[in-house]
Amino acid sequence: MFNSKRLAPVAAAGVLALALTACGGSTGGGGGGGGGEADGPASQNLDARGPITYVQGKDNSDVVRPLIKKWNEAHPDEKVTFKEQSDSADQQHDDLVQNFQAQNEEYDVMSVDVIWTAEFAAQGWLQPLEDELAIETGDMLPATVASGTYNDTLYTAPQSSDAGLLYYRKDLVPKAPETWEEMMGMCDIAEENDMGCYAGQFAKYEGLTVNTVEAINTAGGDILDDSGKPTLETPEAKAGLTNLVEGFETGNIPEQTITFMEEQSRIAFQDGDLLFLRNWPYVYGLAKNEESSKVQDKFAIAPLPGRDGPGASALGGHNVGISVYSDNKATAHDFVEFITSPETQKFYALQGSLAPVLTDLYDDPELVKELPYLPVLKTSIENAVPRPVTPFYPAVSKAIQDNSYAALQGEKSVDQALADMQQAITSAAAGS
C-alpha cells in the first residue's frame, strides 16, 4: 500500500480492512455538526498556548523536520515535537483512533487522510475549525476544502492534494482522448501495436473503490446523496459501472488488469505494454526518469476522460486537524495556518513533490518548471469528487469493492452489483 506523503496513490489508503469502532456515538467531543457540547472538550483550551505535538506518517521526503525546525526557531515558547508514525496508512489510522479513544492530549495536530475526516468528526475527536480557530480557505482549491468538511463544518484544513491522471502514449496517439467513448475508440491503435489498451487499478482493494467511484461520478452518478444515503440504482451509476464492465468484456481493458494495483499498472505502462493508464501523479517522475522505463520520452498526461470533457477524478491527499483533547489549541491553530501558508505549500511541492492546495501555486513558474504536470493536475483536482463522505467509510468502501469486482469478473450483472452495493451500504449505515 502507498502513502500520500508524496504525490502517491492515496487510493491504497488501507482502511477498508479495519472495523469502524463505535460509530454510533461520540466519546465526548461533540462531533457531527460543529461546536459540540458547551462544556465538552471542543469548548476547552481555545486560547491556550504552549508546546504541541504534530503527528504524521513516516517523513520519507524530509519535509516535516525542516518545517518544524523553522517553526521552533520562530516560536521558542510554543515548540512543536514531531511524532512520526509508520509508513503504513492502516497503522496510522489505528494509531490515531487509539489515541483519540484514550483522549491523549499530547496528540495535538494530526495529518489525516482525506477519507478519515468524516469518521473522526462524527466521533467528536476533531476540533471544529470555526470562530477563533477558523482557517482561511478562500485561496484553496474548492475540492480540497470539501474534503475537510463534514456536516457543513470544516474539521480538517487541506494540507496536500492528489488526483488521478491519464497517461497516454503520445507517439501513438496524436491527441489525448477527452471522453471515455473516444478513448475506447482508439483501442485499435493498441491492437495494431500488440499492446493492451487501458488499465487502472482493478484488484479488490481501495484502488478499485477509487476507480469505480470515478467511473460512476464521471457518468453523472453518485455513491451517496446529500443526506448520506446510497443512490446507486440510477441510469447514471449503471452507465459508469457498465463502461468498466464492457471494457473487460471487449478486451479493451486486458484481463490481467483485474490483479493490478498502482505499481503493477505503472510498470506495465513503463514497459510499453499499455496505450492508456489511469494512475496518480507519482508515476510521472518514475516513467520519465527510471532507466528501465521504455516510455521516457514517449508519453504525455491529460485529465481523465469524461462524458463531454474532463472526468471526475477521486480526490486524494492529506489534511491537518486539531484534536479536541489538545491542551494548547491556539498554538495548534497557528501551526495549521503555518502548514497551509503559501511558503510552506511551495516547500512541500519542491521538497516532497506534494500537490499544493493553494490555487495560485499551480501557475507558479518555478513549480511548473520542476513539476510540469501541475497545470493538468490542477484541472483534475478542480473536477475531482471526494470519495463518499461518511463515518462508515471502511464498510462503504468494502461494499463498492466487493460488488464492482464481481461485476468486472462477470459474476454479477451490473444491475445486481449496484443493487447489492446499495443494500450493503444501507446496512452499514444502519449498523447491521
Secondary structure as the mmCIF struct_conf table of DSSP 4:
data_model
#
loop_
_struct_conf.conf_type_id
_struct_conf.id
_struct_conf.beg_label_comp_id
_struct_conf.beg_label_asym_id
_struct_conf.beg_label_seq_id
_struct_conf.end_label_comp_id
_struct_conf.end_label_asym_id
_struct_conf.end_label_seq_id
TURN_TY1_P TURN_TY1_P1 SER A 4 LYS A 5
BEND BEND1 ARG A 6 LEU A 7
TURN_TY1_P TURN_TY1_P2 VAL A 10 ALA A 11
TURN_TY1_P TURN_TY1_P3 LEU A 16 ALA A 17
BEND BEND2 LEU A 18 LEU A 18
HELX_LH_PP_P HELX_LH_PP_P1 ALA A 19 LEU A 20
TURN_TY1_P TURN_TY1_P4 THR A 21 GLY A 24
BEND BEND3 GLY A 25 GLY A 25
BEND BEND4 THR A 27 GLY A 29
BEND BEND5 GLY A 32 GLY A 35
TURN_TY1_P TURN_TY1_P5 ALA A 38 ASP A 39
BEND BEND6 GLY A 40 GLY A 40
HELX_RH_3T_P HELX_RH_3T_P1 PRO A 41 SER A 43
BEND BEND7 GLN A 44 ASN A 45
TURN_TY1_P TURN_TY1_P6 LEU A 46 ASP A 47
BEND BEND8 GLY A 50 GLY A 50
STRN STRN1 ILE A 52 GLN A 56
BEND BEND9 GLY A 57 GLY A 57
TURN_TY1_P TURN_TY1_P7 ASN A 60 SER A 61
BEND BEND10 ASP A 62 ASP A 62
HELX_RH_AL_P HELX_RH_AL_P1 VAL A 64 ALA A 74
TURN_TY1_P TURN_TY1_P8 PRO A 76 ASP A 77
BEND BEND11 GLU A 78 GLU A 78
STRN STRN2 VAL A 80 GLU A 84
BEND BEND12 ASP A 87 ASP A 87
HELX_RH_AL_P HELX_RH_AL_P2 ALA A 89 GLN A 101
TURN_TY1_P TURN_TY1_P9 ALA A 102 GLN A 103
TURN_TY1_P TURN_TY1_P10 GLU A 105 GLU A 106
STRN STRN3 VAL A 109 ASP A 113
HELX_RH_3T_P HELX_RH_3T_P2 VAL A 114 TRP A 116
HELX_RH_AL_P HELX_RH_AL_P3 THR A 117 ALA A 122
TURN_TY1_P TURN_TY1_P11 GLN A 123 GLY A 124
STRN STRN4 LEU A 126 LEU A 126
HELX_LH_PP_P HELX_LH_PP_P2 GLN A 127 PRO A 128
HELX_RH_3T_P HELX_RH_3T_P3 ASP A 131 LEU A 133
TURN_TY1_P TURN_TY1_P12 GLY A 138 ASP A 139
STRN STRN5 MET A 140 MET A 140
HELX_RH_AL_P HELX_RH_AL_P4 PRO A 142 SER A 147
TURN_TY1_P TURN_TY1_P13 GLY A 148 GLY A 148
STRN STRN6 THR A 149 TYR A 150
TURN_TY1_P TURN_TY1_P14 ASN A 151 ASP A 152
STRN STRN7 THR A 153 LEU A 154
STRN STRN8 THR A 156 ALA A 163
STRN STRN9 LEU A 165 ARG A 169
TURN_TY1_P TURN_TY1_P15 LYS A 170 LEU A 172
BEND BEND13 PRO A 174 LYS A 175
BEND BEND14 GLU A 178 GLU A 178
STRN STRN10 THR A 179 THR A 179
HELX_RH_AL_P HELX_RH_AL_P5 TRP A 180 GLY A 185
TURN_TY1_P TURN_TY1_P16 MET A 186 MET A 186
HELX_RH_AL_P HELX_RH_AL_P6 CYS A 187 GLU A 192
TURN_TY1_P TURN_TY1_P17 ASN A 193 ASP A 194
BEND BEND15 MET A 195 MET A 195
STRN STRN11 GLY A 196 ALA A 199
BEND BEND16 ALA A 203 TYR A 205
HELX_RH_AL_P HELX_RH_AL_P7 GLU A 206 THR A 218
TURN_TY1_P TURN_TY1_P18 ALA A 219 GLY A 220
BEND BEND17 ILE A 223 ILE A 223
STRN STRN12 LEU A 224 LEU A 224
TURN_TY1_P TURN_TY1_P19 ASP A 226 SER A 227
BEND BEND18 GLY A 228 GLY A 228
STRN STRN13 PRO A 230 PRO A 230
BEND BEND19 GLU A 233 THR A 234
HELX_RH_AL_P HELX_RH_AL_P8 PRO A 235 THR A 250
TURN_TY1_P TURN_TY1_P20 GLY A 251 GLY A 251
BEND BEND20 ASN A 252 ILE A 253
HELX_RH_3T_P HELX_RH_3T_P4 GLU A 255 THR A 259
HELX_RH_AL_P HELX_RH_AL_P9 GLU A 262 GLN A 270
TURN_TY1_P TURN_TY1_P21 ASP A 271 GLY A 272
STRN STRN14 LEU A 274 ASN A 279
TURN_TY1_P TURN_TY1_P22 PRO A 281 PRO A 281
HELX_RH_AL_P HELX_RH_AL_P10 TYR A 282 ASN A 289
TURN_TY1_P TURN_TY1_P23 GLU A 291 SER A 292
BEND BEND21 LYS A 294 LYS A 294
TURN_TY1_P TURN_TY1_P24 GLN A 296 LYS A 298
STRN STRN15 PHE A 299 ALA A 302
HELX_LH_PP_P HELX_LH_PP_P3 PRO A 303 LEU A 304
STRN STRN16 PRO A 305 GLY A 306
BEND BEND22 ARG A 307 GLY A 309
STRN STRN17 PRO A 310 PRO A 310
HELX_LH_PP_P HELX_LH_PP_P4 SER A 313 SER A 313
STRN STRN18 ALA A 314 ALA A 314
STRN STRN19 LEU A 315 ILE A 322
STRN STRN20 SER A 323 SER A 323
TURN_TY1_P TURN_TY1_P25 VAL A 324 TYR A 325
BEND BEND23 ASP A 327 ASP A 327
HELX_RH_AL_P HELX_RH_AL_P11 LYS A 329 ILE A 339
TURN_TY1_P TURN_TY1_P26 THR A 340 THR A 340
BEND BEND24 SER A 341 SER A 341
HELX_RH_AL_P HELX_RH_AL_P12 PRO A 342 GLY A 352
HELX_LH_PP_P HELX_LH_PP_P5 LEU A 354 LEU A 354
STRN STRN21 ALA A 355 ALA A 355
HELX_LH_PP_P HELX_LH_PP_P6 PRO A 356 PRO A 356
BEND BEND25 VAL A 357 VAL A 357
STRN STRN22 LEU A 358 LEU A 358
HELX_RH_3T_P HELX_RH_3T_P5 THR A 359 ASP A 363
HELX_RH_AL_P HELX_RH_AL_P13 PRO A 365 GLU A 370
BEND BEND26 LEU A 371 LEU A 371
TURN_TY1_P TURN_TY1_P27 PRO A 372 TYR A 373
HELX_RH_AL_P HELX_RH_AL_P14 LEU A 374 GLU A 382
TURN_TY1_P TURN_TY1_P28 ASN A 383 ASN A 383
STRN STRN23 VAL A 385 VAL A 385
HELX_LH_PP_P HELX_LH_PP_P7 PRO A 386 PRO A 386
BEND BEND27 ARG A 387 ARG A 387
HELX_LH_PP_P HELX_LH_PP_P8 PRO A 388 PRO A 388
TURN_TY1_P TURN_TY1_P29 PRO A 391 PHE A 392
HELX_RH_AL_P HELX_RH_AL_P15 TYR A 393 LEU A 408
TURN_TY1_P TURN_TY1_P30 GLN A 409 GLY A 410
BEND BEND28 GLU A 411 LYS A 412
HELX_RH_AL_P HELX_RH_AL_P16 VAL A 414 ALA A 429
TURN_TY1_P TURN_TY1_P31 ALA A 430 GLY A 431
#
